């Protein structure tokens, strides 16, 4: 995959995201962390960024960084929830934190389901004989995304003047099989269909499955060093060595362009290279 056509900046003349409550899962590092910084500059004062991740220390670092930014100085509220979304209590804690902002006069609810894990990519499908191992992976990567989305939409129901948008950070793996990536491909495919169904059921809701492309993150490093399929590992290693991975900033700008223009068909899957 080539990286041509990727632009860095977001048009400063854009109308922005308004006064928003934006919930980002997996916000402590990588793509989620980058999106938090980019979104901070696109929302009106009084907006809330609710950042969710398992790493409390990294969340606090990001919170301090955002608080010291121009957006933070102009009234952006940054709240953090340290939680493992595979646990029921974590979803409840996140929704509780979101509800604490319900008194604010927001005109946009934006949920970015970014939290995900690669799973054990050193093994092939026939080695996954333990249901508990599989269920544990799916609890974090699939079940939590549905339950959090449903709970937040219930907490912030449809009303005049409120645009509600849900983003699923997807992958090419939702559409194509990758040898030794059975858990990851299964999770991503399930999530895509889950949000396609949601879009059909809730016509007023804006739903986007966005594949950010190969990103220069810890997950990509894990994939290119641990993949059990030799050909896939070699391909990923070459991609990184040749500079064909994208920065989180590049891909994040593309996602925000889609959200700002708001011209996509709800429920669709859009790849970064198609923007």
matplotlib code that plots the C-alpha trace (Angstrom):
import matplotlib.pyplot as plt

x = [0.0, 1.3, 1.0, 0.4, -2.6, -2.2, -2.4, -1.3, -3.2, -6.9, -8.3, -8.3, -11.3, -13.4, -16.6, -15.1, -16.9, -18.9, -19.5, -18.9, -18.6, -16.0, -15.3, -12.1, -11.2, -7.6, -6.6, -3.4, -1.1, -0.9, -3.8, -6.2, -3.7, -3.1, -6.8, -7.3, -4.8, -6.3, -9.8, -8.9, -8.2, -11.5, -14.1, -15.5, -14.6, -16.6, -16.4, -15.3, -12.8, -13.4, -10.3, -10.5, -7.6, -6.0, -2.8, -3.6, -0.1, -0.2, -3.7, -2.6, 0.4, -2.0, -4.5, -1.7, -0.5, -3.9, -4.7, -1.5, -2.5, -4.3, -7.5, -7.1, -6.4, -9.6, -11.9, -11.6, -12.5, -10.3, -11.5, -9.9, -11.2, -8.6, -10.3, -10.2, -13.2, -13.4, -14.8, -18.5, -17.6, -15.4, -18.2, -20.4, -17.6, -17.1, -20.8, -21.1, -18.3, -20.0, -23.3, -21.6, -21.4, -25.1, -25.9, -23.7, -25.3, -23.5, -24.5, -22.4, -21.7, -18.7, -17.7, -14.5, -14.2, -10.4, -9.4, -8.2, -5.5, -3.7, -4.1, -1.6, -0.4, 2.4, -0.1, -2.4, -6.2, -6.0, -4.0, -6.9, -8.5, -9.3, -12.6, -11.7, -8.7, -10.9, -13.7, -11.3, -10.1, -13.6, -14.7, -12.2, -12.3, -15.9, -18.3, -17.0, -17.4, -21.1, -22.0, -20.2, -21.8, -25.3, -24.9, -23.7, -26.4, -29.0, -27.5, -27.6, -30.8, -31.8, -32.9, -33.2, -29.9, -27.7, -25.7, -24.6, -21.7, -20.0, -16.7, -15.4, -11.6, -11.6, -8.9, -8.3, -8.4, -12.2, -12.4, -9.4, -7.9, -4.4, -2.7, -1.9, -4.1, -7.3, -8.3, -7.6, -9.4, -12.4, -12.7, -12.4, -14.9, -17.4, -17.1, -17.7, -20.9, -22.0, -21.8, -23.4, -26.4, -26.5, -26.6, -29.5, -31.4, -30.7, -31.1, -30.5, -27.2, -24.0, -21.9, -18.5, -16.1, -12.8, -9.7, -6.7, -4.1, -0.7, 0.3, 3.7, 2.6, 3.5, 0.9, 2.6, 6.0, 4.4, 2.8, 6.1, 8.1, 5.6, 3.5, 3.6, 3.2, 6.7, 5.5, 3.3, 6.0, 8.5, 5.9, 5.3, 9.0, 9.7, 6.8, 8.2, 11.8, 10.7, 8.7, 5.4, 3.6, 1.6, 1.9, -1.0, -1.3, -1.7, -4.4, -6.1, -6.4, -8.2, -10.7, -11.4, -11.8, -14.5, -16.3, -16.2, -17.4, -20.1, -20.8, -20.3, -23.1, -23.8, -22.4, -19.9, -16.4, -13.8, -10.1, -7.6, -6.4, -9.9, -10.1]
y = [0.0, 3.4, 6.5, 8.9, 11.3, 11.6, 15.2, 16.5, 19.6, 20.0, 23.1, 25.9, 27.5, 24.4, 24.9, 22.6, 20.1, 22.5, 22.2, 18.5, 15.6, 13.4, 9.9, 8.2, 4.7, 3.5, 7.2, 6.7, 6.1, 5.7, 6.6, 7.4, 9.8, 11.6, 11.9, 13.5, 16.2, 16.8, 17.0, 19.4, 22.0, 21.5, 21.8, 24.9, 26.1, 24.2, 20.9, 17.8, 15.2, 11.9, 9.8, 6.1, 3.6, 1.0, 3.0, 5.6, 7.2, 7.8, 9.2, 11.7, 12.7, 13.4, 15.2, 17.5, 18.1, 19.0, 21.2, 23.2, 23.6, 26.5, 24.5, 23.7, 27.3, 28.3, 26.1, 22.5, 20.1, 16.9, 13.9, 10.5, 7.0, 4.4, 1.1, -2.2, -2.1, -5.9, -5.6, -4.7, -2.2, -0.3, 0.4, 1.6, 3.8, 5.4, 6.1, 7.5, 9.9, 10.9, 11.5, 14.0, 16.3, 15.9, 19.4, 21.0, 22.4, 20.2, 19.9, 16.9, 13.5, 11.8, 8.3, 6.9, 3.2, 2.9, 0.5, -2.8, -5.4, -7.5, -10.8, -13.6, -13.4, -15.9, -18.8, -20.1, -20.7, -24.5, -23.8, -21.8, -24.6, -22.8, -21.0, -18.8, -17.4, -16.6, -15.2, -13.0, -11.5, -10.9, -9.3, -6.5, -6.1, -6.7, -6.9, -3.8, -1.7, -2.7, -2.3, 1.1, 2.4, 1.2, 2.6, 6.0, 6.3, 5.5, 8.1, 10.7, 10.0, 11.5, 15.1, 18.2, 20.0, 17.1, 15.3, 11.8, 10.1, 6.8, 5.8, 2.3, 2.3, -0.6, -2.2, -3.9, -7.0, -6.6, -7.4, -9.6, -12.7, -12.4, -15.7, -16.0, -13.1, -15.1, -13.2, -9.7, -10.4, -11.9, -9.0, -6.4, -8.1, -8.5, -4.9, -3.7, -5.7, -4.6, -1.0, -1.6, -3.1, -0.1, 2.3, 0.4, 0.5, 4.1, 6.2, 9.5, 8.3, 8.9, 5.7, 5.3, 2.3, 3.9, 1.9, 4.1, 2.1, 0.8, 3.1, 3.6, 2.4, -0.1, -2.4, -2.4, -3.1, -6.1, -7.3, -7.2, -9.0, -11.6, -12.6, -16.4, -16.2, -15.6, -14.0, -11.5, -10.7, -10.0, -7.8, -5.8, -5.4, -4.2, -1.8, -0.2, -0.2, 1.5, 4.2, 3.0, 3.2, 6.2, 8.6, 8.8, 12.5, 11.8, 9.2, 11.2, 14.2, 12.0, 10.8, 14.3, 15.5, 12.8, 13.8, 17.5, 17.1, 14.6, 13.3, 9.5, 7.0, 5.9, 2.5, 2.5, 1.2, 3.8, 3.2, 5.9, 5.5, 6.2, 9.6]
z = [0.0, -1.0, 1.2, -1.6, -1.2, 2.6, 3.7, 7.1, 8.1, 8.9, 7.3, 9.9, 8.3, 9.0, 11.0, 13.7, 15.9, 17.9, 21.6, 22.0, 24.4, 22.8, 24.3, 23.1, 24.1, 24.0, 24.4, 26.3, 23.3, 19.6, 17.4, 20.3, 21.9, 18.6, 18.0, 21.4, 20.6, 17.1, 18.4, 21.2, 18.6, 16.8, 19.6, 21.1, 24.7, 27.3, 25.4, 27.2, 26.2, 28.1, 27.7, 28.5, 28.7, 30.9, 31.6, 34.2, 34.2, 30.4, 30.6, 33.3, 31.1, 28.2, 30.4, 31.6, 28.1, 26.9, 29.9, 29.1, 25.4, 23.8, 23.9, 27.6, 28.4, 26.6, 28.6, 27.2, 30.0, 30.0, 32.1, 32.4, 33.2, 33.9, 33.2, 31.4, 29.1, 29.1, 32.6, 33.1, 35.8, 33.4, 31.0, 33.8, 35.1, 31.7, 31.2, 34.7, 33.9, 30.7, 32.5, 34.8, 31.7, 30.8, 32.2, 29.6, 26.5, 23.9, 20.3, 19.4, 21.0, 19.4, 20.5, 19.0, 19.7, 19.3, 22.1, 20.7, 21.1, 18.5, 20.3, 20.0, 16.3, 16.8, 16.4, 13.8, 14.0, 14.8, 18.0, 19.7, 21.5, 24.8, 24.7, 27.7, 25.8, 22.8, 25.0, 26.8, 23.6, 22.3, 25.6, 25.2, 21.4, 20.6, 23.5, 25.3, 22.1, 21.7, 25.4, 25.8, 22.6, 23.6, 27.1, 25.9, 23.3, 26.0, 28.3, 25.6, 23.6, 20.3, 20.7, 18.5, 18.2, 19.1, 16.5, 17.7, 15.9, 16.6, 15.0, 15.0, 14.4, 11.9, 9.7, 6.4, 8.5, 8.8, 5.1, 4.3, 6.1, 7.4, 8.3, 12.0, 12.8, 13.5, 16.6, 15.3, 11.9, 13.6, 16.1, 13.4, 11.1, 14.0, 15.0, 11.4, 11.1, 14.6, 13.6, 10.2, 12.0, 14.4, 11.4, 10.0, 13.3, 14.1, 10.9, 12.8, 14.1, 12.2, 12.1, 10.5, 10.3, 9.6, 8.7, 9.6, 7.6, 8.7, 11.5, 13.1, 16.6, 19.2, 17.7, 14.3, 16.0, 17.7, 14.5, 12.5, 15.2, 16.4, 13.4, 13.0, 9.3, 7.8, 4.6, 6.5, 9.0, 6.1, 4.4, 7.5, 8.2, 4.7, 4.9, 8.0, 6.7, 3.5, 5.2, 4.0, 7.3, 8.2, 11.1, 13.4, 12.6, 8.9, 9.4, 12.2, 9.8, 7.3, 9.9, 11.1, 7.5, 7.1, 10.3, 9.5, 5.9, 7.1, 3.6, 4.2, 4.2, 7.7, 8.5, 5.7, 5.8, 4.6, 4.3, 4.8, 1.3, -0.1, 1.6]

ax = plt.figure().add_subplot(projection="3d")
ax.plot(x, y, z, "-o")
ax.set_aspect("equal")
plt.show()
